[in-house]
């Protein structure tokens, strides 16, 4: 497969660079066990993506997956990007890219990690590179987003949080202002991600009230980014005032600090991103 420059009209450069910066920030800011938890979440979430309908039109060969993994693990920062963009420009569908190449590479990396053929640092690097490219191709991967009607918003209390009054008040305020809001309280990580993937929200507001929830939020935001490429993800609750730069650290699009202006703030956040056609 020939190597071409990383230059594609389909690449959302802003999302790509934000994902890259976020992964680097997580690696430098969180303790080692938290970084490992996040890396395992990304590898697992990418490895087991399932098609909504038809199977991918092209299944990469074992040799192609080996080549992609080698590129992702190489010293060449953009080798994996070029490989995937080249496959796309050669005619592979978005579904084939996501469910064939990306998922196949993630599965292979996971096996190599479990068998100690690659180090934790190597897998973290490779998983970050996979994550940033699927974020860069988010409009392609979720091309049906713009056709969805009446997309609701989810207010989800972070797993293991117990203070529910704030999220209940916020949900009530939004509903009074005409928003279609669902509320998730007492649900674990997997249930929140599954709910989001099934219902496909325009915005997901994650509410947390203690700084000890940072790793949980990072893991949850990354999982939601993978399963809901186009949804806006926002962090709210007391954690916003407790952890400086919590939006950057968690990878969220924004934070909501004041309940009085929350509806206006979220409306502006949702309006920022007009899907490309």
C-alpha atoms as an extended CHARMM CRD file, in Angstrom:
* protein
*
       277  EXT
         1         1  UNK       CA              0.0000000000        0.0000000000        0.0000000000  PROA      1               0.0000000000
         2         2  UNK       CA              1.5730000000        3.2970000000       -1.1090000000  PROA      2               0.0000000000
         3         3  UNK       CA              2.2120000000        6.0300000000        1.4220000000  PROA      3               0.0000000000
         4         4  UNK       CA              0.5500000000        9.3850000000        0.7520000000  PROA      4               0.0000000000
         5         5  UNK       CA              0.7560000000       12.6520000000        2.7090000000  PROA      5               0.0000000000
         6         6  UNK       CA             -1.7090000000       13.0810000000        5.5730000000  PROA      6               0.0000000000
         7         7  UNK       CA             -3.9630000000       15.3900000000        3.6180000000  PROA      7               0.0000000000
         8         8  UNK       CA             -7.6570000000       14.6780000000        3.2040000000  PROA      8               0.0000000000
         9         9  UNK       CA            -10.6940000000       16.8830000000        2.8100000000  PROA      9               0.0000000000
        10        10  UNK       CA            -12.5250000000       14.3760000000        4.9790000000  PROA      10              0.0000000000
        11        11  UNK       CA            -10.2200000000       14.8640000000        7.9590000000  PROA      11              0.0000000000
        12        12  UNK       CA            -11.6350000000       17.1000000000       10.6800000000  PROA      12              0.0000000000
        13        13  UNK       CA             -8.3400000000       18.6850000000       11.6280000000  PROA      13              0.0000000000
        14        14  UNK       CA             -9.7380000000       20.4050000000       14.7160000000  PROA      14              0.0000000000
        15        15  UNK       CA            -11.1450000000       17.1870000000       16.2000000000  PROA      15              0.0000000000
        16        16  UNK       CA             -7.9710000000       15.2960000000       15.2410000000  PROA      16              0.0000000000
        17        17  UNK       CA             -5.6760000000       17.7820000000       16.9700000000  PROA      17              0.0000000000
        18        18  UNK       CA             -7.9310000000       18.0570000000       20.0280000000  PROA      18              0.0000000000
        19        19  UNK       CA             -7.9170000000       14.2670000000       20.4400000000  PROA      19              0.0000000000
        20        20  UNK       CA             -4.1420000000       14.1280000000       20.0690000000  PROA      20              0.0000000000
        21        21  UNK       CA             -3.6200000000       16.9080000000       22.6180000000  PROA      21              0.0000000000
        22        22  UNK       CA             -6.0570000000       15.2780000000       25.0340000000  PROA      22              0.0000000000
        23        23  UNK       CA             -4.3290000000       11.8940000000       24.9470000000  PROA      23              0.0000000000
        24        24  UNK       CA             -0.9650000000       13.5480000000       25.5730000000  PROA      24              0.0000000000
        25        25  UNK       CA             -2.4370000000       15.5430000000       28.4670000000  PROA      25              0.0000000000
        26        26  UNK       CA             -3.9090000000       12.4300000000       30.0590000000  PROA      26              0.0000000000
        27        27  UNK       CA             -0.5730000000       10.6410000000       29.7690000000  PROA      27              0.0000000000
        28        28  UNK       CA              1.3050000000       13.5020000000       31.4300000000  PROA      28              0.0000000000
        29        29  UNK       CA             -1.2730000000       14.4620000000       34.0750000000  PROA      29              0.0000000000
        30        30  UNK       CA             -2.7500000000       11.2460000000       35.4650000000  PROA      30              0.0000000000
        31        31  UNK       CA             -0.9810000000        8.5770000000       37.5400000000  PROA      31              0.0000000000
        32        32  UNK       CA              0.2220000000        5.4560000000       35.7440000000  PROA      32              0.0000000000
        33        33  UNK       CA             -2.6220000000        3.1870000000       36.8550000000  PROA      33              0.0000000000
        34        34  UNK       CA             -5.1960000000        5.7320000000       35.6660000000  PROA      34              0.0000000000
        35        35  UNK       CA             -3.4630000000        6.0650000000       32.2940000000  PROA      35              0.0000000000
        36        36  UNK       CA             -3.5000000000        2.2850000000       31.9350000000  PROA      36              0.0000000000
        37        37  UNK       CA             -7.2190000000        2.2020000000       32.7430000000  PROA      37              0.0000000000
        38        38  UNK       CA             -7.8930000000        4.8080000000       30.0670000000  PROA      38              0.0000000000
        39        39  UNK       CA             -5.7110000000        3.0440000000       27.4830000000  PROA      39              0.0000000000
        40        40  UNK       CA             -7.4700000000       -0.2610000000       28.0940000000  PROA      40              0.0000000000
        41        41  UNK       CA            -10.8420000000        1.4540000000       27.6740000000  PROA      41              0.0000000000
        42        42  UNK       CA             -9.8440000000        2.8540000000       24.2800000000  PROA      42              0.0000000000
        43        43  UNK       CA             -8.3600000000       -0.4280000000       23.0210000000  PROA      43              0.0000000000
        44        44  UNK       CA            -11.3600000000       -2.4570000000       24.1840000000  PROA      44              0.0000000000
        45        45  UNK       CA            -13.9290000000        0.0310000000       22.9340000000  PROA      45              0.0000000000
        46        46  UNK       CA            -12.3190000000        0.2530000000       19.4820000000  PROA      46              0.0000000000
        47        47  UNK       CA            -11.6840000000       -3.4900000000       19.2600000000  PROA      47              0.0000000000
        48        48  UNK       CA            -15.2850000000       -4.5210000000       19.7060000000  PROA      48              0.0000000000
        49        49  UNK       CA            -17.1470000000       -2.0420000000       17.5650000000  PROA      49              0.0000000000
        50        50  UNK       CA            -20.1830000000       -3.7070000000       16.0100000000  PROA      50              0.0000000000
        51        51  UNK       CA            -21.9040000000       -2.6360000000       12.7660000000  PROA      51              0.0000000000
        52        52  UNK       CA            -25.3740000000       -1.1340000000       12.9910000000  PROA      52              0.0000000000
        53        53  UNK       CA            -26.4850000000       -3.0130000000        9.8870000000  PROA      53              0.0000000000
        54        54  UNK       CA            -24.4110000000       -4.4740000000        7.0590000000  PROA      54              0.0000000000
        55        55  UNK       CA            -20.9200000000       -5.8350000000        7.4680000000  PROA      55              0.0000000000
        56        56  UNK       CA            -17.9960000000       -3.8210000000        6.1290000000  PROA      56              0.0000000000
        57        57  UNK       CA            -17.5520000000       -4.0730000000        2.3650000000  PROA      57              0.0000000000
        58        58  UNK       CA            -13.8650000000       -4.8570000000        2.7470000000  PROA      58              0.0000000000
        59        59  UNK       CA            -12.1370000000       -6.9040000000        5.3980000000  PROA      59              0.0000000000
        60        60  UNK       CA             -8.4160000000       -6.1380000000        5.6590000000  PROA      60              0.0000000000
        61        61  UNK       CA             -6.0220000000       -9.0510000000        5.4910000000  PROA      61              0.0000000000
        62        62  UNK       CA             -3.9230000000      -10.1780000000        8.4220000000  PROA      62              0.0000000000
        63        63  UNK       CA             -0.9100000000       -8.7330000000        6.6180000000  PROA      63              0.0000000000
        64        64  UNK       CA             -2.5880000000       -5.3280000000        6.3430000000  PROA      64              0.0000000000
        65        65  UNK       CA             -3.4130000000       -5.3320000000       10.0590000000  PROA      65              0.0000000000
        66        66  UNK       CA              0.2050000000       -6.2610000000       10.8200000000  PROA      66              0.0000000000
        67        67  UNK       CA              1.3780000000       -3.3410000000        8.6870000000  PROA      67              0.0000000000
        68        68  UNK       CA             -1.0260000000       -0.9360000000       10.3680000000  PROA      68              0.0000000000
        69        69  UNK       CA              0.0330000000       -2.0360000000       13.8590000000  PROA      69              0.0000000000
        70        70  UNK       CA              3.6890000000       -1.6550000000       12.8840000000  PROA      70              0.0000000000
        71        71  UNK       CA              2.9450000000        1.8830000000       11.7010000000  PROA      71              0.0000000000
        72        72  UNK       CA              1.0410000000        2.7310000000       14.8700000000  PROA      72              0.0000000000
        73        73  UNK       CA              3.9440000000        1.5090000000       16.9840000000  PROA      73              0.0000000000
        74        74  UNK       CA              6.6460000000        3.1500000000       14.8840000000  PROA      74              0.0000000000
        75        75  UNK       CA              8.6330000000        6.3070000000       15.5560000000  PROA      75              0.0000000000
        76        76  UNK       CA              6.9570000000        7.9270000000       12.5610000000  PROA      76              0.0000000000
        77        77  UNK       CA              4.2780000000       10.0700000000       14.2030000000  PROA      77              0.0000000000
        78        78  UNK       CA              1.9380000000       10.0450000000       11.1830000000  PROA      78              0.0000000000
        79        79  UNK       CA              2.5450000000        6.5830000000        9.6880000000  PROA      79              0.0000000000
        80        80  UNK       CA             -0.7070000000        5.1110000000       10.9970000000  PROA      80              0.0000000000
        81        81  UNK       CA             -2.6600000000        8.1670000000        9.8500000000  PROA      81              0.0000000000
        82        82  UNK       CA             -1.2960000000        7.8450000000        6.3350000000  PROA      82              0.0000000000
        83        83  UNK       CA             -2.1190000000        4.1370000000        6.2440000000  PROA      83              0.0000000000
        84        84  UNK       CA             -5.7610000000        4.6780000000        7.2000000000  PROA      84              0.0000000000
        85        85  UNK       CA             -6.2700000000        7.7450000000        5.0190000000  PROA      85              0.0000000000
        86        86  UNK       CA             -4.7070000000        5.8840000000        2.1270000000  PROA      86              0.0000000000
        87        87  UNK       CA             -7.1570000000        3.0040000000        2.5800000000  PROA      87              0.0000000000
        88        88  UNK       CA             -9.9810000000        5.5370000000        2.6320000000  PROA      88              0.0000000000
        89        89  UNK       CA             -8.7590000000        7.2620000000       -0.5460000000  PROA      89              0.0000000000
        90        90  UNK       CA             -8.4350000000        3.8430000000       -2.2080000000  PROA      90              0.0000000000
        91        91  UNK       CA            -12.1800000000        3.3740000000       -1.7760000000  PROA      91              0.0000000000
        92        92  UNK       CA            -12.6550000000        1.6680000000        1.5900000000  PROA      92              0.0000000000
        93        93  UNK       CA            -15.9340000000        2.7810000000        3.1450000000  PROA      93              0.0000000000
        94        94  UNK       CA            -16.1170000000        4.4980000000        6.5230000000  PROA      94              0.0000000000
        95        95  UNK       CA            -17.5770000000        1.2950000000        7.9420000000  PROA      95              0.0000000000
        96        96  UNK       CA            -14.6630000000       -0.7320000000        6.5990000000  PROA      96              0.0000000000
        97        97  UNK       CA            -12.1780000000        1.7370000000        8.0570000000  PROA      97              0.0000000000
        98        98  UNK       CA            -13.8050000000        1.6860000000       11.4780000000  PROA      98              0.0000000000
        99        99  UNK       CA            -14.8920000000       -1.9370000000       11.7700000000  PROA      99              0.0000000000
       100       100  UNK       CA            -12.1360000000       -3.4570000000        9.6650000000  PROA      100             0.0000000000
       101       101  UNK       CA             -8.8840000000       -1.5630000000        9.9970000000  PROA      101             0.0000000000
       102       102  UNK       CA             -9.2970000000        0.3070000000       13.2890000000  PROA      102             0.0000000000
       103       103  UNK       CA            -11.0900000000       -2.4770000000       15.1620000000  PROA      103             0.0000000000
       104       104  UNK       CA             -8.7290000000       -5.0770000000       13.7070000000  PROA      104             0.0000000000
       105       105  UNK       CA             -5.6540000000       -3.1270000000       14.8000000000  PROA      105             0.0000000000
       106       106  UNK       CA             -7.1100000000       -2.5260000000       18.2630000000  PROA      106             0.0000000000
       107       107  UNK       CA             -7.7980000000       -6.2570000000       18.6950000000  PROA      107             0.0000000000
       108       108  UNK       CA             -4.2860000000       -7.1290000000       17.5610000000  PROA      108             0.0000000000
       109       109  UNK       CA             -2.7410000000       -4.5580000000       19.8970000000  PROA      109             0.0000000000
       110       110  UNK       CA             -4.8450000000       -5.8780000000       22.7740000000  PROA      110             0.0000000000
       111       111  UNK       CA             -3.6070000000       -9.4140000000       22.2050000000  PROA      111             0.0000000000
       112       112  UNK       CA             -0.0040000000       -8.2330000000       21.9130000000  PROA      112             0.0000000000
       113       113  UNK       CA             -0.4250000000       -6.3300000000       25.1830000000  PROA      113             0.0000000000
       114       114  UNK       CA             -1.8770000000       -9.3140000000       27.0100000000  PROA      114             0.0000000000
       115       115  UNK       CA              0.9450000000      -11.5250000000       25.7270000000  PROA      115             0.0000000000
       116       116  UNK       CA              3.5760000000       -8.9440000000       26.7610000000  PROA      116             0.0000000000
       117       117  UNK       CA              4.8350000000       -8.5430000000       23.2020000000  PROA      117             0.0000000000
       118       118  UNK       CA              4.4260000000       -4.7730000000       23.5050000000  PROA      118             0.0000000000
       119       119  UNK       CA              4.7890000000       -2.5390000000       26.5200000000  PROA      119             0.0000000000
       120       120  UNK       CA              2.1490000000       -0.4430000000       28.2170000000  PROA      120             0.0000000000
       121       121  UNK       CA              3.7840000000        2.7030000000       26.8560000000  PROA      121             0.0000000000
       122       122  UNK       CA              3.7540000000        1.3390000000       23.2950000000  PROA      122             0.0000000000
       123       123  UNK       CA              0.0780000000        0.4200000000       23.4620000000  PROA      123             0.0000000000
       124       124  UNK       CA             -0.7960000000        3.7850000000       24.9960000000  PROA      124             0.0000000000
       125       125  UNK       CA              0.9720000000        5.5000000000       22.0980000000  PROA      125             0.0000000000
       126       126  UNK       CA             -0.7120000000        3.3280000000       19.4620000000  PROA      126             0.0000000000
       127       127  UNK       CA             -4.1830000000        3.5950000000       21.0200000000  PROA      127             0.0000000000
       128       128  UNK       CA             -3.8410000000        7.3790000000       21.1350000000  PROA      128             0.0000000000
       129       129  UNK       CA             -2.9630000000        7.4230000000       17.4470000000  PROA      129             0.0000000000
       130       130  UNK       CA             -5.9730000000        5.2550000000       16.5950000000  PROA      130             0.0000000000
       131       131  UNK       CA             -8.2430000000        7.4370000000       18.6990000000  PROA      131             0.0000000000
       132       132  UNK       CA             -7.1660000000       10.6950000000       17.0880000000  PROA      132             0.0000000000
       133       133  UNK       CA             -7.7040000000        9.3830000000       13.5550000000  PROA      133             0.0000000000
       134       134  UNK       CA            -11.2500000000        8.1690000000       14.2680000000  PROA      134             0.0000000000
       135       135  UNK       CA            -11.9650000000       11.5510000000       15.8280000000  PROA      135             0.0000000000
       136       136  UNK       CA            -10.5940000000       13.2240000000       12.7070000000  PROA      136             0.0000000000
       137       137  UNK       CA            -12.9060000000       11.0820000000       10.5800000000  PROA      137             0.0000000000
       138       138  UNK       CA            -15.9240000000       11.5200000000       12.8530000000  PROA      138             0.0000000000
       139       139  UNK       CA            -18.1110000000       13.1940000000       10.2160000000  PROA      139             0.0000000000
       140       140  UNK       CA            -17.3880000000       10.3490000000        7.8170000000  PROA      140             0.0000000000
       141       141  UNK       CA            -17.9120000000        7.6370000000       10.4180000000  PROA      141             0.0000000000
       142       142  UNK       CA            -21.2240000000        9.1060000000       11.5910000000  PROA      142             0.0000000000
       143       143  UNK       CA            -22.4210000000       10.4920000000        8.2710000000  PROA      143             0.0000000000
       144       144  UNK       CA            -26.0880000000        9.9150000000        9.1630000000  PROA      144             0.0000000000
       145       145  UNK       CA            -25.9500000000       12.3210000000       12.1050000000  PROA      145             0.0000000000
       146       146  UNK       CA            -27.3490000000       15.2980000000       10.2030000000  PROA      146             0.0000000000
       147       147  UNK       CA            -30.4600000000       13.3360000000        9.1850000000  PROA      147             0.0000000000
       148       148  UNK       CA            -31.4880000000       12.4660000000       12.7420000000  PROA      148             0.0000000000
       149       149  UNK       CA            -34.6110000000       14.2680000000       13.9430000000  PROA      149             0.0000000000
       150       150  UNK       CA            -35.3800000000       15.4840000000       17.4320000000  PROA      150             0.0000000000
       151       151  UNK       CA            -32.1090000000       14.3340000000       18.9730000000  PROA      151             0.0000000000
       152       152  UNK       CA            -32.5300000000       14.4520000000       22.7660000000  PROA      152             0.0000000000
       153       153  UNK       CA            -30.0240000000       15.3800000000       25.4730000000  PROA      153             0.0000000000
       154       154  UNK       CA            -28.7940000000       13.0940000000       28.2450000000  PROA      154             0.0000000000
       155       155  UNK       CA            -27.9910000000       14.2460000000       31.7620000000  PROA      155             0.0000000000
       156       156  UNK       CA            -25.9370000000       11.4590000000       33.3850000000  PROA      156             0.0000000000
       157       157  UNK       CA            -24.6730000000       11.3390000000       36.9370000000  PROA      157             0.0000000000
       158       158  UNK       CA            -21.1120000000        9.9970000000       36.8660000000  PROA      158             0.0000000000
       159       159  UNK       CA            -20.7660000000        6.3840000000       38.0820000000  PROA      159             0.0000000000
       160       160  UNK       CA            -20.3330000000        6.0950000000       41.8690000000  PROA      160             0.0000000000
       161       161  UNK       CA            -21.6310000000        9.6240000000       42.4890000000  PROA      161             0.0000000000
       162       162  UNK       CA            -24.4440000000        9.7000000000       45.0430000000  PROA      162             0.0000000000
       163       163  UNK       CA            -25.5740000000       13.3400000000       45.2190000000  PROA      163             0.0000000000
       164       164  UNK       CA            -28.5740000000       13.5230000000       42.9040000000  PROA      164             0.0000000000
       165       165  UNK       CA            -30.2470000000       16.8230000000       43.8000000000  PROA      165             0.0000000000
       166       166  UNK       CA            -28.2180000000       18.9490000000       41.3780000000  PROA      166             0.0000000000
       167       167  UNK       CA            -28.8690000000       16.7540000000       38.3390000000  PROA      167             0.0000000000
       168       168  UNK       CA            -32.5670000000       16.5050000000       39.2180000000  PROA      168             0.0000000000
       169       169  UNK       CA            -32.8550000000       20.3030000000       39.4170000000  PROA      169             0.0000000000
       170       170  UNK       CA            -30.9680000000       20.7760000000       36.1480000000  PROA      170             0.0000000000
       171       171  UNK       CA            -33.1060000000       18.2080000000       34.3390000000  PROA      171             0.0000000000
       172       172  UNK       CA            -36.2760000000       19.8860000000       35.5700000000  PROA      172             0.0000000000
       173       173  UNK       CA            -35.0570000000       23.3350000000       34.4480000000  PROA      173             0.0000000000
       174       174  UNK       CA            -34.1890000000       22.0890000000       30.9790000000  PROA      174             0.0000000000
       175       175  UNK       CA            -37.5060000000       20.3040000000       30.5730000000  PROA      175             0.0000000000
       176       176  UNK       CA            -39.3780000000       23.4570000000       31.6080000000  PROA      176             0.0000000000
       177       177  UNK       CA            -37.5260000000       25.2920000000       28.8320000000  PROA      177             0.0000000000
       178       178  UNK       CA            -38.6810000000       22.7540000000       26.2700000000  PROA      178             0.0000000000
       179       179  UNK       CA            -35.6430000000       20.4900000000       26.0190000000  PROA      179             0.0000000000
       180       180  UNK       CA            -36.0620000000       16.7740000000       25.3650000000  PROA      180             0.0000000000
       181       181  UNK       CA            -33.9470000000       15.5550000000       28.2920000000  PROA      181             0.0000000000
       182       182  UNK       CA            -33.3670000000       12.0660000000       29.6350000000  PROA      182             0.0000000000
       183       183  UNK       CA            -31.7760000000       11.5360000000       33.0350000000  PROA      183             0.0000000000
       184       184  UNK       CA            -29.4140000000        8.7560000000       34.0780000000  PROA      184             0.0000000000
       185       185  UNK       CA            -28.8640000000        8.3180000000       37.8170000000  PROA      185             0.0000000000
       186       186  UNK       CA            -27.2260000000        5.3240000000       39.4760000000  PROA      186             0.0000000000
       187       187  UNK       CA            -26.1180000000        3.7290000000       36.2100000000  PROA      187             0.0000000000
       188       188  UNK       CA            -22.6370000000        2.3090000000       35.7610000000  PROA      188             0.0000000000
       189       189  UNK       CA            -20.1090000000        3.1150000000       33.0280000000  PROA      189             0.0000000000
       190       190  UNK       CA            -21.2310000000        0.4050000000       30.6140000000  PROA      190             0.0000000000
       191       191  UNK       CA            -24.9140000000        1.2300000000       30.9940000000  PROA      191             0.0000000000
       192       192  UNK       CA            -24.3700000000        4.9320000000       30.2850000000  PROA      192             0.0000000000
       193       193  UNK       CA            -22.2740000000        4.1920000000       27.1880000000  PROA      193             0.0000000000
       194       194  UNK       CA            -24.7890000000        1.6180000000       25.9430000000  PROA      194             0.0000000000
       195       195  UNK       CA            -27.6960000000        4.0200000000       26.5140000000  PROA      195             0.0000000000
       196       196  UNK       CA            -25.8860000000        6.7450000000       24.5800000000  PROA      196             0.0000000000
       197       197  UNK       CA            -25.0350000000        4.4720000000       21.6710000000  PROA      197             0.0000000000
       198       198  UNK       CA            -28.6100000000        3.1970000000       21.4290000000  PROA      198             0.0000000000
       199       199  UNK       CA            -30.3640000000        6.5590000000       21.7030000000  PROA      199             0.0000000000
       200       200  UNK       CA            -27.8080000000        8.8420000000       20.0030000000  PROA      200             0.0000000000
       201       201  UNK       CA            -28.0050000000       12.1620000000       21.8340000000  PROA      201             0.0000000000
       202       202  UNK       CA            -27.1220000000       15.5960000000       20.5000000000  PROA      202             0.0000000000
       203       203  UNK       CA            -25.4830000000       16.4310000000       23.8290000000  PROA      203             0.0000000000
       204       204  UNK       CA            -24.4260000000       14.4490000000       26.8910000000  PROA      204             0.0000000000
       205       205  UNK       CA            -23.9640000000       16.3020000000       30.1800000000  PROA      205             0.0000000000
       206       206  UNK       CA            -21.8970000000       14.3630000000       32.7140000000  PROA      206             0.0000000000
       207       207  UNK       CA            -22.4700000000       15.5380000000       36.2700000000  PROA      207             0.0000000000
       208       208  UNK       CA            -19.7800000000       14.9460000000       38.9130000000  PROA      208             0.0000000000
       209       209  UNK       CA            -19.3190000000       16.5390000000       42.3120000000  PROA      209             0.0000000000
       210       210  UNK       CA            -15.9160000000       15.3850000000       43.5770000000  PROA      210             0.0000000000
       211       211  UNK       CA            -12.4030000000       15.7170000000       42.2110000000  PROA      211             0.0000000000
       212       212  UNK       CA            -11.8520000000       12.0020000000       42.7680000000  PROA      212             0.0000000000
       213       213  UNK       CA            -14.0730000000       11.3840000000       39.7350000000  PROA      213             0.0000000000
       214       214  UNK       CA            -11.5390000000       12.6740000000       37.1770000000  PROA      214             0.0000000000
       215       215  UNK       CA            -10.3410000000        9.2700000000       35.9570000000  PROA      215             0.0000000000
       216       216  UNK       CA            -13.9290000000        8.0100000000       35.7480000000  PROA      216             0.0000000000
       217       217  UNK       CA            -14.8510000000       11.0320000000       33.6460000000  PROA      217             0.0000000000
       218       218  UNK       CA            -11.8420000000       10.7000000000       31.3290000000  PROA      218             0.0000000000
       219       219  UNK       CA            -12.6770000000        7.0630000000       30.6780000000  PROA      219             0.0000000000
       220       220  UNK       CA            -16.3590000000        7.8370000000       30.1510000000  PROA      220             0.0000000000
       221       221  UNK       CA            -15.7470000000       10.7730000000       27.8040000000  PROA      221             0.0000000000
       222       222  UNK       CA            -13.3890000000        8.6930000000       25.6380000000  PROA      222             0.0000000000
       223       223  UNK       CA            -15.9060000000        5.8530000000       25.4350000000  PROA      223             0.0000000000
       224       224  UNK       CA            -18.6730000000        8.2710000000       24.4430000000  PROA      224             0.0000000000
       225       225  UNK       CA            -16.4260000000        9.8800000000       21.8130000000  PROA      225             0.0000000000
       226       226  UNK       CA            -15.8700000000        6.4800000000       20.2180000000  PROA      226             0.0000000000
       227       227  UNK       CA            -19.5080000000        5.3850000000       20.2740000000  PROA      227             0.0000000000
       228       228  UNK       CA            -21.0670000000        8.8250000000       19.5850000000  PROA      228             0.0000000000
       229       229  UNK       CA            -18.5830000000       10.6990000000       17.3590000000  PROA      229             0.0000000000
       230       230  UNK       CA            -20.7570000000       13.7740000000       16.7800000000  PROA      230             0.0000000000
       231       231  UNK       CA            -22.3670000000       14.3030000000       20.1970000000  PROA      231             0.0000000000
       232       232  UNK       CA            -21.2890000000       17.2210000000       22.3460000000  PROA      232             0.0000000000
       233       233  UNK       CA            -19.9620000000       16.0870000000       25.7320000000  PROA      233             0.0000000000
       234       234  UNK       CA            -20.1320000000       18.5400000000       28.6330000000  PROA      234             0.0000000000
       235       235  UNK       CA            -18.9920000000       18.2760000000       32.2580000000  PROA      235             0.0000000000
       236       236  UNK       CA            -21.0650000000       19.8850000000       35.0140000000  PROA      236             0.0000000000
       237       237  UNK       CA            -21.3380000000       19.7950000000       38.7930000000  PROA      237             0.0000000000
       238       238  UNK       CA            -19.0940000000       20.8170000000       41.6770000000  PROA      238             0.0000000000
       239       239  UNK       CA            -16.0620000000       19.2050000000       40.0430000000  PROA      239             0.0000000000
       240       240  UNK       CA            -15.9050000000       22.1710000000       37.6510000000  PROA      240             0.0000000000
       241       241  UNK       CA            -14.9000000000       24.4830000000       40.4780000000  PROA      241             0.0000000000
       242       242  UNK       CA            -12.6980000000       21.9210000000       42.2110000000  PROA      242             0.0000000000
       243       243  UNK       CA            -10.4350000000       20.8250000000       39.3200000000  PROA      243             0.0000000000
       244       244  UNK       CA             -8.8000000000       23.5940000000       37.2540000000  PROA      244             0.0000000000
       245       245  UNK       CA             -8.9920000000       22.8730000000       33.5450000000  PROA      245             0.0000000000
       246       246  UNK       CA            -11.3150000000       19.9050000000       34.0520000000  PROA      246             0.0000000000
       247       247  UNK       CA            -12.7010000000       20.3160000000       30.5340000000  PROA      247             0.0000000000
       248       248  UNK       CA             -9.2400000000       19.9350000000       28.9660000000  PROA      248             0.0000000000
       249       249  UNK       CA             -8.2700000000       17.0790000000       31.2840000000  PROA      249             0.0000000000
       250       250  UNK       CA            -11.4120000000       15.0460000000       30.6440000000  PROA      250             0.0000000000
       251       251  UNK       CA            -11.5770000000       15.8570000000       26.9350000000  PROA      251             0.0000000000
       252       252  UNK       CA            -15.0480000000       17.3840000000       27.1950000000  PROA      252             0.0000000000
       253       253  UNK       CA            -16.2330000000       20.0710000000       24.7900000000  PROA      253             0.0000000000
       254       254  UNK       CA            -17.0580000000       22.4650000000       27.6180000000  PROA      254             0.0000000000
       255       255  UNK       CA            -18.1740000000       22.8250000000       31.2160000000  PROA      255             0.0000000000
       256       256  UNK       CA            -21.3250000000       24.2300000000       32.7540000000  PROA      256             0.0000000000
       257       257  UNK       CA            -20.7920000000       26.0670000000       36.0250000000  PROA      257             0.0000000000
       258       258  UNK       CA            -23.9800000000       28.0380000000       36.6540000000  PROA      258             0.0000000000
       259       259  UNK       CA            -27.3360000000       26.2830000000       36.7080000000  PROA      259             0.0000000000
       260       260  UNK       CA            -29.0830000000       29.6220000000       36.0780000000  PROA      260             0.0000000000
       261       261  UNK       CA            -27.5250000000       29.9580000000       32.6120000000  PROA      261             0.0000000000
       262       262  UNK       CA            -27.0970000000       26.2420000000       31.8820000000  PROA      262             0.0000000000
       263       263  UNK       CA            -29.7500000000       26.0100000000       29.1620000000  PROA      263             0.0000000000
       264       264  UNK       CA            -28.4050000000       29.0350000000       27.3260000000  PROA      264             0.0000000000
       265       265  UNK       CA            -24.8370000000       27.7470000000       27.6120000000  PROA      265             0.0000000000
       266       266  UNK       CA            -25.6650000000       24.2690000000       26.3160000000  PROA      266             0.0000000000
       267       267  UNK       CA            -27.7130000000       25.6880000000       23.4530000000  PROA      267             0.0000000000
       268       268  UNK       CA            -24.6650000000       27.6540000000       22.3200000000  PROA      268             0.0000000000
       269       269  UNK       CA            -22.4120000000       24.5980000000       22.6570000000  PROA      269             0.0000000000
       270       270  UNK       CA            -24.7030000000       22.4210000000       20.5560000000  PROA      270             0.0000000000
       271       271  UNK       CA            -25.0250000000       25.1260000000       17.8970000000  PROA      271             0.0000000000
       272       272  UNK       CA            -21.2280000000       25.3600000000       17.4700000000  PROA      272             0.0000000000
       273       273  UNK       CA            -20.9520000000       22.1780000000       15.4400000000  PROA      273             0.0000000000
       274       274  UNK       CA            -22.7940000000       22.0320000000       12.1430000000  PROA      274             0.0000000000
       275       275  UNK       CA            -22.3930000000       18.5730000000       10.5810000000  PROA      275             0.0000000000
       276       276  UNK       CA            -20.5020000000       18.4960000000        7.2860000000  PROA      276             0.0000000000
       277       277  UNK       CA            -22.1640000000       16.9500000000        4.2540000000  PROA      277             0.0000000000
